[in-house]
Amino acid sequence: MSLVGASTSVKLFNVKKKCLADTASKYCFTGNSARRVSKSNITARQYSFSVSSEASSTSVTPNSEPVHPEIGQILFSRSDIQKRVSELGATIGNDYQDKDLIVVGVLKGAFKFTSDLVTAIYPLPKSLEVDFMSASSYHKKKESSGQVKLSDSFQKLVNNARGKHLLIVEDVLDSGRTLSTIVKCFRDGKYPDDSKDANVASSSSASSPPVAEVGDKLPLGASSVKVVVLLDKRAKRVVPFEADYVGFDCPDEFIVGYGIDFAERYRYLPYVGVPNVDAFNS
């Protein structure tokens, strides 16, 4: 190769390298040809680029998702969750397209899942209401306490669901205590009797809200009650209970992210992961 040819090759290589470094969403022109270095709507922050020493090829490799320093392993990535939520939305939409549906998210863990799921439901139901309720058996601990705590406004939700189709949205199904209690209440149309069920507790000492009268025209409970969970920890089951819709089967790991917390932390993470020892020490 002549010195002129070699000099031209070096210049072309430098031009390509500079174009790739400047942007990941434009075309890089060299001479009479153009090469596109990325798909549309992809930013340089999301992708890393490498140019071979011969300047003959360009590789585009997705960067791994940024991981919180206190997360040791990602079990379900943002893209995994988005894809599965879309699939669940389509299935639920087909099941309820001619029905009046109330979607009830269980706070706080299911707030993110509920929000994403209701926007993915299609075909649309005849009508769609969204509400939330508070229920927990963890109480800022790593293991379930065995006692389900329901909010005092729960009876209002029960009354509103009478004669309608209800879909309960929960983040994690593990022991089954919380969901089995909630489903029974909605089907029976009444707040649980604390004196008869030692595993259920009100969030305060106030008396339970009034129960609907038996003589009313509508049934006491909802017409149907189904449950959708993002994660199913079958190995942790204590009472027999199965969800109607499941996002993922989950290993028996303590998990956080995508609405799920540990002591109110990590809810904002876009993925579901396993915290490392630093998370518990801090």
N, C-alpha and C positions, 0 to 999 in steps of 0.2 A: 504494500500500500504506500502511495506517495505521501510526502509530508503534508501536502494540501489536503489529501483525502483524510488523513489521520486527524488533522486539525478540525476539519468539518465534522467528523464523527464526535469529537470531544465537545464541540459547540452544541451539536444536536442533543447529546446526553445531558448537558448542563441545562438546556432549555426545558427538556422533559422534566428533569428533577425539580426545577424551579416552579413549573406549572403545577406539579403534583403537590408541592409544599404549600402553594398559595391557596388552593381550594380543592374541595372534593366534589363539587357539583357543577363544574364547568368543563369545557372541552379544552384539550391541550393541542395546539396546532404546531406542526413542524413541517416546513416545506409546503407541499401540495396536499398533504394528508392530514386527517384529524382522527384522534383516538379519544373515545369517551372513557374516563377513568372511574366512573361510578354511576349508579342508578340515580334517578331523580329523588330529591328530598332526603339525601343522605349527606350529612355534614362531615367535615374533616375531623371533628371531635369524636364521632362515632366509629370512624374507620382509621386504620393505620395503613400506610403504603410503603412498598419497597420497590426499588428499581435495581435490576440486575446490572452487574458491572459492564456487560456488553450493551446495555441500553436497548435490549431486544424485546423485553417483556415487562409488563407491569402487573403486580399482584395486589389484590385488595383483600385484606383479612379483617373480619369484624373483631373489635376489641371485646374482651370479656366485660360483663357488667360490673361497674364499681361495687365492691363489697365492703360493707361496714367492718371496721377493724375488730369488732367483737363478735362477728359471725364466722364460725369455723367452716361451715359447709352450706351451700345452697341446694335445697332439695327440689324446689319448683321455681323456675325462673319467671321473670316477667312475661316472656313470650309464651311459656308453657301455660301460665294462668290465663292470659288473654285468649289463647286459642280454645282452652277448655271452657271458659265462661261463654264464649260465642256458641259453642256446641250445646251447652246446657240451655242457653237462651232460646235456641231454635227448637230443642226438644220440648221445653216448657211451653213455648208459644203454640206449638202444634197441639199440645194437650189441653190448653185452656182458651183456644181462639174463639169459642162461642160461649164463654162463661164470664161471670162477674168474679174477678179475682182480687183478693187482698194479699199483698206480700208483706210479711212481718219479719224484719231483721232483728236478730237477737244482739243487743248491745253488750259490750262495745266491740267485741271481736269481729262481728260480721258486718260492720258498717261499710267497709270498702267493698266486700264481696256483694253485698246487697245493692249498693249503688251501681256497680258495673253490671250486675246481672239484670236489673230491671231495664237498663238501656239496651240490653242484648235480646230481650224477649221479643220474638217475632215469628209468626204472625201475632198481631196484637190481640189480647183478649177483648171480650165485649166491653168490659170496663176494668180498670186497673187502679187500685189504691195501694199506697205504700205507707207503712207505719213501722214503728220500732218499739221494742220492749226490752226491759232489763232483766236478765237472769244470769246467775252464775253459781258455780259450786267450787271455784278455785280460791277466791278472796285473797289475791296477791301471793298465792303459794304455787309451787311447782306441781303439786298433786291435788286432785279433787278432794274437798273436805268431806264429801258424802252428803252434805246438806245443800239443797237447792234454794237459793234466795231469789224471790220474785219481787218486782216493784209493786207498790200499792195501787198503781194505775192499771194493773193487769186486768181487773174485772171490766173496765171500760172497753178494752180491746176484745175481751171475750164476748161482751154484749154486742159490739159492732160486727162481729163475725157471724152472728147467728143467721143461719139460712144461706150463708155465702160460702164460696170456695176459698180456702185458706192455704197459703204456701209459706211455711216457716223457713227462714234462711239462717243457717248457723255456720260458724267458721269451722269448728272441729267437733266431730262425733267420737267420743272416747268411751267413757263409762256408760253412757246412755241415760244417766239419771236425769239430767236437765231436760233433754228433749222428750223423754217419755212422760215426764211430769207436765210439760207444756202441752203436748199433744192431748193428753188425757183431759186437761182443763178445758181446752177448746172444744173437744168432742162432747164433754159433759155439760159445757156451758156454765161452769161455775168456778169460783176461786177455790183452791184446795183448802180443806179443813185441817188446820194446824193440829188440832187435838187428835186427829185420826192418822195423820201422816207425819212421823217424826223427821222425815227427810226433807220437809218443805217448811220454809220460814218466810214470814213477811219481812219487808225491809224496815218496818217499824212496829211498835206495839199497838198501833191503831187497829180497830176492828176491820174485818174484811168488808169491801163494798157490797151493796145489796145484790143478790142474785136475781136474774130474770124470773118472773112468775111463770109457773107451769101452765097457767091458763092462757098465756099469750098464743097468738096464731102461729108465730114462727117457732121452729124447733129450738130447744135450749142451746144446742151446740151448732157448730158450723156444718154446712152440708157435706163438706169433705175437708180433710186436713192432710196435707202432704208436707214432706220435709226435703229440703235440698241442703247438702253440706259441701263445703269446699274440700275438706279432708276427712277421711274415715280411718281412725285408728282402731282396727278390729281387735288387735291384741289387748286393748285396754277395756274391753266391754265387761261390765259388771251385771247389767240387766239386759234381757233380750230386747234388742231394738235395731231396726234397719231403716236407713233413709231411703226415700223414693228416688232421689237423684244424688249422685256422688261425683264430685270433681276428680279427686285422686284418692287412691288407697295410700295411706301414709304409714311409714315405719314408726315403731315405738321410740320416738325421739322427742325431746322437749323442743318445741319449735316457736319461732316468732316471725313477725313480718306480715305484710298484706292485711293489716288490721289486728293481728294477733300480737299480744304484748307479754312482757314479763315486768310486773310492777309498773305498768303504764308506759313502758319504753318499747321502742322498735315497731310500733304500729304503722309508722309511715313508710317502712321499707317496701319496695315494689315487688319483692319476691318473698318466698318462705324459706327460712334457713334455720340452722341449728346454731345456737350461741356457743361460744367457747368459754373457757373457765373465767376469762376476764370479765365477761358479762355478769357473772354471779358475784365476783369479788367486788365489782364497782357498785 
